[in-house]
Amino acid sequence: MSEPIGGTEKEEFSEETAIRQMIDGITDCLSSMTKEERLAWFRKSQYPHPLNFQKEIGGTIYTVNTHFNAESKESIKEKAERILQKP
């Protein structure tokens, strides 16, 4: 087991450091681009995973389709938590 570092496990600290370094690298890269290049980069990386997909689990195929309501007062995280807590 890891020893805590100021209340944070070593693995968590290392992971957070790596994530921060990646974000800094992306920020540096984006700051060197023109406005058009940045827009193209964001368009290309906007959805790394499909929002609608099928997955087979135990012989059953599940289809997932996403729909968004622009006037919703609830975030996707709040909605997922609400759905998962339903009896």
Buried (B, 14 or more C-beta within 10 A) or exposed (E): EEEEEEEEEEEEBEEEEEEEEEEEEEEEEEEEEEEEEBEEBEEEEEEEEEEEEEEEEEEEEEEEEEEEEEEEEEEEEEEEEEEEEEE
